[in-house]
Amino acid sequence: MDAIGIERGCESPRLLEVPKPDPTDGEALIRTLRVGVDGTDHEVIAGTHGGFPEDDDHLVLGHEAVGVVEDPNDTGFERGDVVAPTVRRPPEGGTNQYFERGEADMAPPTETVERGIDGAHGFMSEYFTSPEAFLVSVPEALAELGFLLEPISISEKALELAYASRSSFAWEPETAFVLGNGPLGLLTVAMLADDMRVYCLGRRDRPDPSIDIVESLGATYVDSRETPVEAVPDVHEPMDLIYEATGYAKHAFDSIDALAPNGVAALLGVPEPWTFDVDGGRLHKEFVMHNKALVGSVNSGPSHFRAAVDRLGALPDPFLEAFVTGIVPHRGFERAFEQRKTDIKTAVEFDSI
């Protein structure tokens, strides 16, 4: 079958011919519909994140997938069911406490592999297999956009953790600041815009489609070159909730100053090593005296995917139409990996329902 992956020693993905997988006991065979492309894929290709499966000379890419059950095998699914796979799987050698508790998303990197990212082949192929426990049902009406469930689930988890950190008192956030106007940031703006005054940080010049999306959702675009994160409370207002999706390490510390009393910042970006000076004593005092919090979040679990199904169904059609800028056939997959200024979210299509 056809697959799209990266080979050891290569700097760009290519079309590969790999064996069609055979499902084992408890696994279903899935016919792939679409697989999204995101920043993590580009990091994997560049060699700055993730890694190859042990003893393999290639990695099949793709972790944002939706497909149709081709062979239910001995699972509870039926042929024709639309499903989305979660990303994490037990490491070589078997399961562990995180998977046994159904909390794979909370496992440290040494206790898991991630399909299409680190140590396990992904879903960017004509077929893939998965155990039933790692598949989430998707309404057929959402099949074409089901590849968005994984990124939405990432934000669902981050927001769940943020709210959990404020659960000891009556916290009703009115303001939110999304750091980053890439696909994950824009999805999060769309998720929050109906409930709060939302601001979104970027570094792009107008005209720009991501800025248009931010403003069409009723949010305020903040150019970090004009208004850095720590200046936002003075220029705009303090933020009850901050969502960081830039991977720019300094933003984690700048967020502390941008938070309102009792606020929380959720950190999702994965930065490269960087040493810089901060006033640790002042920031420590800011945490304590104003009841502020930072939480880190990575990956997501089945409950977050199920929440993402409901969220995707509620997102406005005009947003989704502007957000998904390219669906390309798998034999022309290269277009989905190009990073043009007009691109926001692209996906590779293998089949239709």
N, C-alpha and C positions, 0 to 999 in steps of 0.2 A: 504494500500500500504506500501511498505518498505521505510524507511527513516533512515538516519544516523544522530544521534544527541547526545547531552550530557544532562544527567539528573541532577537535583539539588542534590548536595551532592556526585556526582560521579566524579572520576578523569580521566576517559577515555571515549571515545565515544562508542556507541553500536548501534546495529541494532534495530530499533524501528518499531512497527506497528502503523500507524496513518491513519486517514480517508483520502480517496482520495478527493482532493478539488473540489468544484463546483464553476465554474466561475460566478461572478455576472455581472451585466450590465457594459460593457466597459472593461471586462477582457477576456483574452484568456486562454485556458487550454493548457499547454505546457507539452509534453512528454520529459523528461530529457534524454540527451545523455551522457554528461560528465560534471563533476564538479571538478575543480582544488583544490588542497590543498596548503595552503601557511602559512607563519609565523603567520598571524593573527588568523588562525584557531587554531594553537597551543596555542596562548595567550588566546583565548576564552576558550579552554578546561582547561587551567591552572587556569582560573579565574582572570587573570591579565588585561583583556580587555573585554569590552562589557558586556552583561547581558541578562537574560532570558526575554521572553515576559511576560508582566504583567499577573499574575494569572495562569501561565502555569508552569508545573513541569519539562519541558524539552525545549530544543532549538534545532531545526533542523539546522544542520551546512551547510556551503557552500555558498560562494558569488561569485565564479568564474564559471559561468555556461553557457552551450549552450544546446539548445533543439529544438524540432520540434513542430510546432503548431498542436495540435490534434483537438481542437475545437476553431475556430476563434471567435465564439459567435457573438457579434455585432461589432467587431473591423475591421480594414482595412486589416488584414492579411488573408491569405488563408491557408487551411489545407495543411500541408507539408512544409510550409515556415520554414526556419531555423532562429532562433532568439537567441539573448543574452540579458539577463536582466541586467539593471542597479541595483544598490544596495540600494539606499536610498528611503524611503517612508515617507509620512507625519506621524507625531506622533499621538498618540491616541487623539481624539478630533477634528481631521480635518486638513485641509490644512493651509498654512501660506504664507507669502509674498515670501519666497524663492521658494516654489513649484509653486506658481502662476506666478512667473517670469521665471520658467524653470531653476532655479539656485539652485537646491537641494544640489549640491556639495559644495555650499558656506554657507550652514546653520550651525550654531553652534550645538554642540551635543544635546542641550536641545530642538532643533526645528526639530528633525528628528529621525527616527529609521533606523537601517541598517539590511537588511535581512541576516540572518546567523551570525550576529555579535552582534548586540545590540538591544534588544527589539522586534525583529520580526524573524519569522522562515525563514530559508534559503532555498536553492535550492537542497540540497543533498537528494533528494527523487525521486521516480519514476515519479511523476508529480508535477507541481506547477502552480499557476495562477499568472497573472500579468496584470495590466492595460496596454493598448496599448502604452501610453506615456512613459512607462518605458521598452519598448522592442525595440531592434535595429536589423534590418535585417542583416543577414549574408549570404554571397554567399555559395551555397551548397558545393563548392569545399573546403571551409574552415571549414566545419562542425566539422571535427575530432579535429581540433585545436582551435575551437571557445572559449574554456574555457580560452584561453590566452588573449582574448580581454580585460577582466577586468584589469589584471595587466598592460597590454600595455597602456590602457586608463589612468591609474594612472600616468604613465610617460608622456603621451601626455599632460595632464593637467599641471603637474609640469613644463614641458618645455615651455608650452604656457605662464604661469605666469612669468617664468624667462625672456623670450623674451619680454613680455609686460613691464617688469620693466626697460628694456633698450631701449624702443621704442622712447625715445626723442632724440636719436642721432644715428649715423651710427655705429651699433654694429655688427661686423662680427667675432664671436668667432672662434678661431683656435685650442684651447686646452680645453679639458674637463676632469674632474676628478670624477669618480663614486666611492663613498664611500660605499663599501659593495659588496661582490661577491656572494650574495644569488640570488635567481631567479629574483627579481625585478632589482637588480643591473646588472645582466647579460643581461636581456632584454634591459636595457637602453644602455649598451655598444654596443649591436648589432644595436640599433637605431641610435647611434651617430657615429659609427666607419667609415662610408663612408665619413663623412663630416669634421671630426676633428681628431687631434691627441688625442687619448683617453688613459687615465690611469685608473686603477681599483684597489682599496684598499681592502686588505683582511688580514686574519691572519691564513692562512693554509699552511701546509708543502707540498712540492712536493713528490710524484706525487699526483695530485688532478685534478678531471675532470673540476672543475670550472676554474682553472688556465689554463688548456688546451683550454677551450672555449675562455677565454679572449685573449690568444695569437693567436688562430686560426683566430680571428677577426682582427688581426693586432694591437691590443691594448697592453699596457704595464702593467704587473702585479706589484703592489707595496705592499710589505709585511710591514704592519704597525709596526711590531716588530723591523724591521730594519730601516725603514724610516717613522717616524710619519708624520701626515698630515701637520703640520706647517713647516716641513723640506723639503717638496716636491719642493718648488720653487728653493732651492739651489741644490738639488740633481738632479732634472729633469728640470722643468720650471714652471713659474707662470701659474695659470689656469684661463681662461676666464669664464668657467662655472664649477660649482661644483654641483653634485647631491648626496645628503646624504640619504642613505637608511639603516642606521645601528641602529638608536635609541640610539646611544652613545652620551650623551648630550655634552660632551666636544668637539666633532667634530664640533658642530655648531660654537663654538668660534675659534677653530683652523682653520676653513675654511677661516675666515677673513684674516688671514696671508697668506694662500695659494693662495688667489685670486690675479690675475693681476689687475692693475688699470682698473676701469670701469667694473670689473667682478661681477658676481652674483652667489650666492649659493642658491639652492632650497633644503629645509629641508623637508623630508618626514617621518623620523623615529619618533616613539613615545616613548620617554624615561620614565623611572621610576624617581621619585623624587631623586635629587642628588645635594648636596650643595658642591661647590668647589670655589676656589679663582681665579678671573680673574682680569687683569688690565683694568678696565672699561674705564678709561680715555684714555689709549693708543688705545684701540679698537675703541672707539668713534672717536678719531682723524683719525684713519685709514679709517673708513667709509667716513668721510667728505673730507679728503684731497685727497683720491683716488677714489671718486665716486663709492664706492662699495655698494652692496645691499645683503640682505638676504630676501628670501620669503619662507613662509610656504605653504604647499599644502597637502590637504587630500581629498580622494574620487575623483570622476569624474562624468561627466554628459554625456548625449546622444551625444553631439558633439564630445566629446573625444572618445567615443566608435566608432563613425563613422570614426574618424581619425585612430583609432586602426585597423579597418577592412582593410583600405588601407595599413597600416604599416605591419600588419601580412602577407598580400599577397606579400609584397616586401622583407620580411626577407629571407635570404638564407637557402635553404633546409638543407645543412650540419649543420648549427647552430641549426635549429629546431630539427633535428634528435639527436644531442648530448644533447640538452637542456631538452627534454621530456624523462625522464628516466624510467617512470613507469606508465602504464595504467592498473588498476586492476578492476575486476568485483566487483559490490557493495556488494555481499555476501562474498567477501574477502577483504573488505575495509581496514582492519587493516594495510595491507602492505603499503597502500598509506600514512599512518600517521607515519610510522616508519621513523626515521631520520638517515639513513645510510650515511656514508661518500661518497658513490658512487651515492647517490640520488641528483638530482638537482630539477626537477619539476615532481610531480606525480599528477595523477587524478584518480577519481573514475568513472567507466563507468556503466551506467544503461541500455543503449540501443544503437543500431546502427541505422543509418539513413535508 
